[in-house]
Amino acid sequence: MRLETWTALLPGALLLACSTPGPEGGEDTNPIDPNLTTTTDTDGSSGGTEDPWDDSSGSPDTDSTTGPECAEDCGEGECIAGACCAAESVCADVCCGEGDVCSFQECVTPGAECVDASECAEDEYCEYSLGEPGDEGVGKCGGGVSLATGRCLPEPPECPDGVVPEGDDIDCLPECEVIPEPSFAPELKYHWDGGDSMMAPIIVQLDDDNCDDQVDERDIPEIVFSTFDGGQYNVNGTLRAISIVDGAIVEKWSVNPQDIQINPGRSIAAGNIDGVPGNEVVVCLTNGGVRAYNADGTELWTSDYVGGCFMPSIADLDQDGAPEVVMQNGVVAGATGLTQATYAAGGGATSIVVSDIDGDGVLEVVGPTTAFDGDGTQIAATGIGGVHPAVADFDGDGAAEVAVINTSNHTLAVWRPDPLNPAGAEIIRQDININGTLGACSGDTGGGPPTIADFNGDGVPDVGVAAGVGYAVFDGAALMNPAIPNETTLLWITPAVDCSSRQTGSSVFDFDGNGQAEVVYADEQYLRIYDGPTGTVLFETCNTTGTLWEYPLVADVDNDGHADIVAISNDYSSITCPLDGSQQSGVRVFGDQEGKWVRTRRIWNQHAYHVTNVEEDGTIPVIEEANWTVPRLNNFRQNVQPEGEFSAPDLVASVGPDCNPMAYGVVATVRNIGRAAVPAGVPVTFYAGDPAAGGELLGTLNTTKELYPAEGEELVLAPSTNLMALRDGLVEAWVVVNEGNPVTTWRECRPDNNAASALVPCNISG
């Protein structure tokens, strides 16, 4: 008798790789009686039980075929529409063609090769079982590592919260992730010590490292930054590009123009601005203008605009496929540098951001107190003071708010666009003291560019800011609640030392993937990582800087599949580290000693970075998604791990009888209701009675093929005299999948649901 493999056939999740044969069907020796064997087909169906004392092994059941009787024996396959179909190609009542896979009752051609879900369409995930494993640190061509690849497949439908599918009637898959253990043991991985820097670097791919004749996110990114000499941080800047090749820093190029010098204290930006494959770098000049450099360090253009360059941003304001470079008072064409628009940001603004704050589907230039369309038309004016803005949705209504830091009086304000207001804006909060109870720097000023993230894990974005005397985080939900006083909106503040510039920035990242962001901040003396909910210092190391508007950032700079921290430092001033009196200089890269920090993007392309403003290969979106509308985002100056980074399998089981009149057996059905495939060879252990109460071990079989999301396989424990009590219904049969959770390369999201039990009687005469 042939036992058919259970298979959940539902739209949206992968069941079996129709063109990718699994392990060869073979024989599992029965651990109770080695003379009895159970054969298992490559599609997971049992080939029957061989009884050495009986010559009549049952013939295959013909009830399972869907087409006319085939002219030949289909063996382990099935007869479909009058023709034999290989077991691995069967998809409901259809036989998939070569190269297709069975994705919930439909034969689907796998999509593009992917290293994570960011390379797939929005409704797809990256199925790694259809690709190649990574090289685990072996160098590729120009250096770096080769990450594991997969193929894009339709995303499985997600169950509502609390719903876990049972039995055969499965129409969704629950969320299933394994979050790595927290680890905060950073170590210095790389150090470029060729000079002083005091600006926020950027991370972008500039050349072909893996020799595939393309420059994209699979190449090792470059760290691009400016340096200065002799403490002169506003003149005579040198623009540099370095990268990590075979575990060491390599200097790619540097430029030090003298016709119009680079301002080394201003920020830079990068992306594909000229429509030609590859990325360019944009810098501020000492005359208030802007210049673009090609990926090899040669000049692309110098702008005719000289109206002030401080923190340039790159965006496609008019959605024509040709990005613009946006400064605090003007816009130039990315391809030519010609001026496109000018405006007066007002309010003492030095930094602007680009975002669709009015929800019209087109980006606006957003200053701290004003907002403009891309052609320079003003759409909002708050009348308040401010210097540094950031954008998020704090009240969850799908519309944007602007958080503003006013350095002249160290305060935080929040406003939003309001077309019904004559000024086009509504002020929600203002005059929140960002120093808390820590006092103030002399002159009573300070406050850096705000960072927005969910610091406390409550699902609402919060505002983090370097306040000169400390680092402060304000609760986003409290900011939007008019019943809460200004001073009560402070979530936490921890002391810091930055009364020189008083305007440094910060970045955030969820290093362990637990849903709570950690803060990465450097004051004059130390680089620190703070716990998001509490402000507790998780890591501290000496890192001296005179400080301007710079901040450390988080990206995967060596393309090894783990996040890194990039921090600049300088020793031109008298500032020393209190710990040991030391000074630091150059660019330093930190990573986790145990390699537990999660994966993140390999790009951070501008000071006003937010994930939706740039693709990972440096492409600027023609239509930028509003960051706050994208699941897992609603943040500013925060990098994220790719979607599906923590997806895991979830194995469940059921047990039943094999009522073969010739030889009674027990059937275990193993099913993967997780969101990642699990490899073959998972042990399934059979017991007579509860193993926790002394049940009798009957034997162990291993799954024979990779189980994709929603796929299952039957394993039949061959007959023996030990099964008689089960056959007669006197004792429950128990099966345990992956008993003891042995160490493997994969982990289940719910390892506590791996056992099943039932009475499995059969009324078999004799």
Summary of the structure (lengths in Angstrom):
residues: 766
radius of gyration: 30.8
end to end distance: 18.2
largest distance: 101.3
contacts: 2810
relative contact order: 0.13
helix: 5%
strand: 34%
